[in-house]
Amino acid sequence: MPKYDFDSYLLYELKKRDVYSVKIRVILKEKVNGEVLSKAAEKAFQRFPYYRKTVSVNDEGAYVFEPCDKPVAVIEGDRKVRLGTDETNGLLFAITYENNDVFFSFSHNFCGGCGAMRWIKATLWQYLTDLGYDVDTKAIMTVDTPMTAEEQAEPDPASLPADRPLGRLNFTMDSFVPRMDYMERMKDPDGIDGYYPIRIPKKALMKYARDNDGSPNSILAAVLYKMCVKVFPEETKFTAGIANNYREDLGCPLTYRDIVREMHIQYDDRIKDWPVDKLSTVTRSRMYIQMQPEESWERCRRVDELRSQIDSMPDLESKVNYAFENSLTTHGIPSTFHISYVGKVDWGGLESYIDGVYSLTIAHLMLEVNATEAYFFISFHTVKKDGKYLKEFLKVLDDEGITYSVGDLTDRRLPVTVLP
């Protein structure tokens, strides 16, 4: 069984490969008051002691956390921040702001989008309250909300059943991956790690999904596949990677912790001319096979074993190298494109003050999806500036009668995580 804090183990891989920094952009309907935001952020952050930590290295070369009473940094301007440095008071969380935008930056080792939304909602509620607005506390964790064991729960692999999945898909490793796009980006000093913000009316997309026996994930995966067929007509196989939050399978559905695995859907040229609704049905059926709790239990045991092996390494360098070389995330099935949907978030009384929510990560051909009651907000991640992917993606939406609005290509300016 791993020896250290559940949230510390991703740091070893992050030390070698900083691909786990996240930024969530919330667009408000009014310009941000920086002074009020700073004071509100400090108050709201007190509610989350499991995030108020700095990182150090102990005598065994292991990453450990130290409690931190310093405030979360609130910095003017949309720019990269260096998490874990003096700039952020040593914390792996920070806030920047510009015009109507508030950007919440954090390291993925503590949480993903689901866990971060608790902090984000608490901060925005405190900010609006301090401005004098009367915002309902429904679905909001305020400073006065009691801490619960459920929100801090972590899985216990030893308690999980040993049953095996009833069926399992076989995946090949020969799907097309747009590696040349990454290479070109690395060589281009004027390149961009960008995203297009897309807004889709929620009611219309959900009706389309229901009418076609689909879900937001399956519909978007089918649209992306059709996009790839157009952009890469010479390629014959593509793979979708779809994030699956499996906290509930492990008995901790309310935890803040990031417990996500990736499902894979492989498409080949035999179905390239199929309509989106039929592709969505195939996608969803293959998702269901991979959503068996038995798959989650197996994954949890693999994660537990990896962490125990990291603990057995004699020093920090060895731990970092082992984590990097045996990563369950980056050494899996290669995907052409990815989808990550945070899922249903109850914004409560905050809804009427928000004009957009966009999650930003390190990725190419990835859709990060958030939602309010009225809209889906999609961050179309790309490292290409020519717009060819977006053009074909939007054409498929047009063909399906799915309405949308889209903004300009924007630099993500993701945070950097600095570790000892």
C-alpha positions in Angstrom: 0.0 0.0 0.0 1.4 3.5 -0.9 3.0 5.3 2.0 2.3 8.9 1.2 -0.5 11.4 0.5 -2.8 10.2 -2.2 -2.4 13.5 -4.0 1.4 13.5 -4.1 2.1 10.7 -6.6 1.4 12.5 -9.9 4.1 15.0 -8.9 6.9 12.6 -9.8 5.8 12.3 -13.4 5.0 16.0 -13.5 8.6 16.8 -12.4 9.9 15.1 -15.6 7.1 16.2 -17.9 5.0 19.2 -17.0 1.7 18.2 -18.8 -0.6 18.3 -15.8 -1.2 22.0 -15.3 -4.8 23.2 -15.7 -6.4 26.5 -16.2 -10.1 27.2 -16.1 -11.4 30.4 -17.6 -14.7 31.8 -16.2 -16.2 34.8 -18.1 -18.3 37.0 -15.9 -20.9 39.5 -17.2 -19.2 42.4 -15.5 -15.6 43.6 -15.4 -13.6 42.1 -12.5 -12.8 44.2 -9.5 -9.3 43.0 -8.6 -9.2 44.3 -5.1 -12.4 42.7 -4.1 -11.4 39.5 -5.9 -8.2 39.3 -3.9 -9.9 39.5 -0.6 -12.7 37.2 -1.6 -10.2 34.6 -2.9 -8.3 34.6 0.3 -11.5 34.0 2.3 -12.8 31.3 0.0 -9.6 29.4 -0.1 -9.7 28.8 3.7 -12.5 26.4 3.0 -10.2 23.9 1.3 -7.3 22.9 3.6 -6.5 19.9 1.3 -5.5 22.5 -1.4 -3.6 24.8 0.9 -0.3 22.9 0.8 3.2 23.4 -0.4 5.6 20.6 -1.6 8.9 19.5 -0.1 11.1 16.5 -0.2 11.7 14.3 2.8 14.7 12.2 3.9 13.5 9.3 1.7 13.4 11.4 -1.4 9.6 11.4 -1.4 7.3 14.4 -2.1 5.4 15.4 0.9 3.0 18.3 1.7 3.3 21.0 4.2 0.3 23.1 5.4 0.4 26.6 4.1 -1.4 29.6 5.7 -0.5 32.1 3.0 -3.3 33.4 0.7 -3.8 32.1 -2.8 -2.2 34.6 -5.2 -4.5 36.8 -7.3 -2.6 38.4 -10.2 -3.7 40.9 -12.7 -3.4 40.0 -16.4 -3.9 36.8 -18.3 -0.4 35.3 -18.3 1.5 32.1 -17.4 2.0 31.7 -13.6 4.7 29.6 -12.0 2.9 27.4 -9.5 4.9 26.3 -6.5 7.1 29.4 -6.5 7.2 32.6 -4.5 4.9 34.1 -7.1 2.1 31.9 -5.9 3.2 31.7 -2.2 4.4 28.2 -2.8 0.9 27.0 -3.5 -0.1 24.9 -6.5 -3.2 27.1 -7.0 -3.4 30.6 -8.3 -5.9 33.1 -9.8 -5.3 35.7 -12.6 -7.8 38.1 -14.0 -8.3 40.4 -17.0 -11.4 42.4 -18.0 -14.4 40.1 -17.5 -12.3 37.0 -17.2 -11.1 35.1 -14.1 -8.6 32.3 -14.6 -8.2 29.6 -12.1 -4.8 27.8 -12.4 -3.9 24.6 -10.5 -1.8 21.4 -10.7 -3.7 18.3 -11.7 -2.3 16.2 -8.9 -4.8 17.5 -6.4 -7.9 17.5 -8.5 -9.4 17.7 -12.0 -12.2 19.9 -13.2 -14.8 18.3 -10.9 -12.8 19.0 -7.7 -11.6 22.4 -8.9 -15.2 23.6 -9.5 -15.8 23.5 -5.8 -13.0 26.0 -5.2 -14.1 28.1 -8.3 -17.7 28.3 -7.2 -16.7 29.2 -3.6 -14.4 32.0 -4.8 -17.0 33.4 -7.2 -19.8 33.3 -4.6 -17.6 35.1 -2.1 -16.5 37.7 -4.7 -20.1 38.4 -5.8 -21.3 38.5 -2.2 -18.5 40.9 -1.2 -19.6 43.1 -4.1 -23.0 43.3 -2.5 -25.0 40.8 -4.6 -27.4 38.4 -2.9 -26.3 35.0 -4.3 -28.1 31.8 -3.2 -25.7 29.4 -1.5 -27.4 26.3 -3.1 -24.6 24.0 -4.5 -21.9 26.3 -3.1 -19.3 25.4 -0.5 -18.8 28.6 1.5 -16.4 29.1 4.3 -19.1 28.1 6.7 -19.9 24.8 5.0 -18.7 21.9 7.2 -16.0 19.7 6.0 -17.1 16.1 5.3 -15.4 12.8 5.2 -17.0 12.0 1.9 -15.4 15.0 0.1 -12.0 13.9 1.3 -12.5 10.1 0.6 -9.9 8.1 -1.2 -10.3 4.6 -2.7 -9.2 1.5 -0.8 -8.1 -1.1 -3.4 -8.0 -3.9 -0.9 -11.8 -3.5 -0.3 -12.7 -3.7 -4.0 -14.1 -7.0 -5.4 -11.9 -9.1 -7.6 -14.5 -9.7 -10.3 -13.3 -9.4 -13.9 -15.2 -7.5 -16.6 -17.9 -9.5 -18.5 -16.4 -8.4 -21.8 -13.4 -6.5 -23.0 -12.6 -4.7 -26.2 -9.3 -5.4 -28.0 -7.4 -2.4 -29.2 -4.6 -2.1 -31.7 -1.8 0.4 -31.5 -1.7 1.5 -35.1 -4.2 4.4 -35.1 -3.1 7.7 -36.7 -1.7 10.3 -34.3 -0.9 13.8 -35.7 2.7 13.8 -34.5 3.9 16.1 -37.3 1.7 18.8 -35.9 3.5 18.6 -32.6 6.9 18.6 -34.3 6.0 21.7 -36.4 4.8 23.5 -33.3 8.1 22.7 -31.5 10.1 24.1 -34.4 8.0 27.3 -34.8 9.1 30.1 -32.5 5.9 32.0 -33.3 3.6 28.9 -32.8 0.7 28.9 -30.5 -0.8 26.4 -28.0 -4.2 27.7 -28.6 -7.9 27.0 -28.3 -11.1 28.1 -30.0 -14.0 28.9 -27.5 -17.2 27.3 -28.8 -20.6 27.9 -27.4 -23.5 25.5 -28.2 -27.1 25.9 -26.8 -27.5 23.0 -24.3 -31.2 22.4 -25.0 -30.6 21.9 -28.8 -27.6 19.6 -28.4 -29.3 17.5 -25.7 -32.4 17.1 -27.9 -30.1 16.0 -30.8 -28.4 13.5 -28.5 -31.7 12.1 -27.2 -33.2 11.9 -30.7 -30.2 9.9 -31.8 -29.8 7.8 -28.7 -26.5 9.5 -27.9 -24.7 11.5 -25.3 -22.6 14.7 -25.5 -19.4 12.5 -25.5 -20.6 10.1 -28.1 -21.9 12.9 -30.4 -18.7 15.0 -30.1 -16.5 11.9 -30.7 -18.5 11.1 -33.9 -18.1 14.7 -35.1 -14.4 14.7 -34.4 -14.0 11.4 -36.3 -15.8 12.8 -39.3 -13.5 15.8 -39.1 -10.4 13.5 -39.1 -11.7 11.6 -42.2 -11.9 14.9 -44.1 -8.5 16.3 -42.9 -6.6 13.0 -43.3 -8.3 11.1 -46.2 -5.3 8.9 -46.6 -5.5 7.5 -43.1 -7.6 4.4 -42.3 -7.8 4.2 -38.5 -8.4 6.8 -35.8 -8.9 6.4 -32.0 -10.9 8.6 -29.6 -9.8 9.0 -26.0 -12.7 9.8 -23.8 -12.2 10.7 -20.1 -14.3 8.6 -17.6 -14.7 9.7 -14.0 -14.9 6.5 -12.0 -15.0 7.8 -8.5 -18.4 6.2 -7.9 -17.2 2.8 -8.9 -14.6 3.0 -6.1 -17.0 4.1 -3.4 -16.1 7.7 -3.2 -18.5 9.6 -5.5 -18.2 12.9 -3.6 -14.4 13.1 -3.3 -12.5 16.2 -4.6 -9.7 14.0 -5.9 -9.1 13.4 -9.6 -10.0 9.7 -10.3 -10.3 9.5 -14.1 -9.4 6.9 -16.6 -9.6 7.0 -20.4 -11.9 5.0 -22.6 -10.9 4.3 -26.2 -13.1 4.1 -29.3 -11.4 2.9 -32.5 -12.8 3.8 -35.9 -11.6 2.4 -39.3 -12.4 3.3 -42.9 -15.2 0.7 -43.2 -17.4 3.2 -41.4 -16.0 6.5 -42.6 -19.2 7.2 -44.6 -21.6 6.4 -41.8 -23.8 9.3 -40.5 -23.1 10.9 -37.2 -26.1 9.4 -35.5 -24.9 5.8 -36.4 -21.3 6.6 -35.4 -22.6 7.9 -32.1 -24.5 4.7 -31.4 -21.4 2.6 -32.1 -19.3 5.0 -29.9 -21.8 4.8 -27.0 -22.0 1.0 -27.1 -18.2 0.8 -26.9 -18.2 3.3 -24.1 -20.6 1.2 -22.1 -18.4 -1.9 -22.4 -15.6 0.1 -20.8 -17.7 1.7 -18.1 -18.1 -1.6 -16.2 -17.1 -1.1 -12.5 -14.9 -4.2 -12.9 -12.7 -2.1 -15.2 -12.5 0.6 -12.6 -11.5 -1.8 -9.9 -8.7 -3.2 -12.0 -7.5 0.2 -12.8 -7.5 1.2 -9.2 -5.3 -1.8 -8.3 -2.9 -1.0 -11.1 -2.6 2.6 -9.8 -2.0 1.3 -6.3 0.7 -1.0 -7.4 2.5 1.7 -9.4 2.5 4.0 -6.4 3.9 1.2 -4.2 6.7 0.7 -6.7 7.4 4.5 -6.7 7.7 4.3 -2.9 10.3 1.5 -3.2 12.7 3.6 -5.3 15.6 4.8 -3.1 15.7 8.5 -4.0 13.8 11.3 -5.7 15.5 10.9 -9.1 14.7 7.2 -9.1 11.1 7.8 -8.1 10.7 10.5 -10.9 12.3 8.2 -13.5 10.1 5.2 -12.5 6.9 7.2 -12.5 7.7 8.7 -15.9 8.7 5.4 -17.5 5.7 3.5 -16.2 3.0 6.2 -16.5 -0.4 4.7 -16.9 -1.5 7.9 -18.6 1.1 8.5 -21.2 2.1 4.9 -22.0 -1.4 3.7 -22.9 -3.2 3.4 -26.2 -2.3 6.3 -28.5 -5.3 8.5 -29.4 -5.9 10.7 -32.4 -8.2 13.0 -30.4 -9.5 13.4 -26.9 -12.7 14.5 -25.1 -13.0 15.5 -21.5 -16.4 16.5 -20.2 -16.5 17.8 -16.6 -20.1 16.6 -16.4 -23.1 18.3 -14.9 -22.1 21.2 -12.6 -24.7 22.9 -10.5 -23.8 26.6 -10.6 -26.8 27.5 -8.4 -27.2 31.2 -7.9 -24.0 31.9 -9.8 -25.5 30.9 -13.1 -26.9 34.4 -14.0 -23.5 36.1 -13.4 -21.5 33.7 -15.7 -21.1 34.1 -19.5 -18.8 31.2 -20.2 -16.6 28.5 -18.7 -13.6 27.0 -20.6 -11.2 24.4 -19.3 -7.6 24.6 -20.7 -5.0 21.9 -20.7 -1.9 20.8 -22.6 -3.3 19.0 -25.7 -3.9 19.0 -29.4 -7.2 18.0 -31.0 -8.9 17.9 -27.7 -12.3 19.1 -26.6 -12.6 20.2 -23.0 -16.3 20.5 -22.3 -18.1 22.4 -19.5 -21.8 23.3 -19.2 -24.3 25.6 -17.5 -28.0 25.2 -17.6 -28.1 27.1 -20.9 -24.9 26.2 -22.8 -22.2 23.8 -23.5 -18.8 25.6 -23.5 -16.2 23.8 -25.6 -12.5 24.5 -25.7 -11.2 23.2 -29.1 -7.5 22.7 -28.4 -5.0 22.9 -31.2 -1.4 23.7 -31.9 -2.2 24.7 -35.5 -2.9 28.2 -36.6 -4.3 27.5 -40.0 -7.8 26.6 -38.8 -8.2 23.5 -40.9 -9.3 21.3 -38.1 -11.9 23.8 -36.8 -13.2 24.4 -40.3 -14.1 20.7 -40.8 -15.4 20.3 -37.2 -17.8 23.2 -37.7 -18.8 21.9 -41.1 -20.0 18.7 -39.5 -22.0 20.6 -36.9 -23.5 22.6 -39.7 -24.4 19.5 -41.6 -26.1 18.1 -38.5 -28.0 21.3 -37.8 -26.3 21.9 -34.5 -26.1 25.7 -33.8 -23.0 27.2 -32.3 -21.0 30.4 -32.0 -17.2 30.4 -32.0 -14.5 32.8 -30.9 -11.0 33.5 -32.2 -8.0 31.3 -31.7 -6.6 32.2 -28.3 -3.3 31.4 -26.5 -4.0 29.1 -23.5 -1.0 30.6 -21.5 -1.1 27.6 -19.2 0.6 27.6 -15.8 4.0 26.0 -15.2 4.4 23.8 -12.1 7.8 24.1 -10.4 8.8 21.4 -8.0 11.8 20.9 -5.7 
